[in-house]
Amino acid sequence: MTAKLSLGIAAAAGPDLAERVAPAAEAAGLHGLWVNDTPGHDALAVLAAAAAVTEHLVLATGVLPVDRRTPDDIVDAASGLPTARLVLGIGSGQARTGAVELVTDAATELRRRTGARIVVGALGPRMRRAGAGASDGLLLSWLTPAAATAQAARAHAIAPGTHVALYVRTAADVAALAALDEETARYAGYPAYAANFARLGLAAADTVIRPADLGDRIVAYRAGVDEVVLRAITPTGGVDDHLRFIDAVAEAIA
């Protein structure tokens, strides 16, 4: 079965952009809108704007850091969102000691207190194993199609019903290549990501989608996981850029 295809944006893009972009994503047949939480911005507030102007689009966070957002805070902030469409993605944030336990405890608490689906942002093998057992799914990132397929297979072996989503940084416009390269270099320089790339024998640049390979790479990624989230990297980050990104994706998969 071909994986679902979704759009990813940054919380820093803001509610106004989400209000314009979410209906276009829904009209294009995309499955969901994932908003990554960033310091100083609230992914759930951005999703609230998207919820108000859509009917079926899945609304997901990718991911809320539980070292600075408690289950109480998350439940309160998500209380106005449509539970049937909501996916609460959580992760360890900057926590290092006890990160796996912190995330799995939060996942257990959130599953008890909300009807939303809970997924765990997982980089290393311990978090992937724990997350697959403690939540409804995993959110992976910065992987090649082959590595994503292998990690999804291991997660499904642990918990056959787990939903494996994958964030893929994607540029659909050649004018966005500089921004894509900057984003790639930045993540390659983070110690945790650098260690993961080394562990897997991957180069960060091999885990993204560039305009020339848009259609083929989407197909390759969709073959191995349950959902592919195209994290839109655009020239300016504006509304029109995101609308053009959606159009390019729709054309590439038509």
ZIWO-V809592 format. One record per backbone hydrogen bond with DSSP energy under -0.5 kcal/mol. NH is the residue of the N-H (numbers start at 1). CO is the residue of the C=O. If there is no record, write none. Layout:
nh-><NH NH>
co-><CO CO>
This chain:
nh-><3 4 6 7 8 9 11 13 14 17 18 19 20 20 21 22 24 25 26 27 28 29 30 31 33 34 35 36 36 41 43 46 47 48 49 50 51 52 53 54 58 59 60 60 61 62 64 65 66 66 68 69 74 75 76 77 78 79 81 83 85 86 86 87 88 89 90 91 95 99 102 103 104 105 106 107 108 109 110 111 112 113 114 117 119 120 121 121 122 122 128 129 130 131 132 133 134 135 136 137 138 139 140 140 142 148 149 150 151 152 153 154 155 156 157 158 159 162 163 164 165 165 166 167 168 170 171 176 177 180 181 182 183 184 185 186 187 188 189 189 190 190 194 195 196 197 198 199 200 201 202 206 207 208 209 213 214 217 218 219 220 221 222 223 224 225 226 227 228 229 229 230 230 231 231 232 232 233 234 242 243 244 245 246 247 248 249 250 251 252 253 254 254>
co-><222 226 228 32 230 34 36 10 11 13 14 15 16 17 17 18 20 21 22 23 24 26 25 5 58 7 60 9 34 38 41 42 43 44 45 46 47 48 50 51 31 85 33 58 87 35 89 63 64 91 65 65 70 71 72 73 74 76 78 81 82 82 83 59 117 87 119 64 92 96 98 99 100 101 102 103 104 105 106 107 108 109 110 86 88 137 90 119 120 139 124 125 126 127 128 129 130 131 118 118 163 120 138 165 167 144 145 146 147 148 149 150 151 152 153 154 155 159 136 162 138 163 227 140 229 231 209 173 174 176 177 178 179 180 181 182 183 184 185 186 186 187 190 191 192 193 194 195 196 197 197 203 204 205 169 210 211 213 214 215 216 217 218 219 221 221 164 164 4 166 227 6 228 168 229 8 230 170 232 238 239 240 241 242 243 244 245 246 247 248 249 250 251>
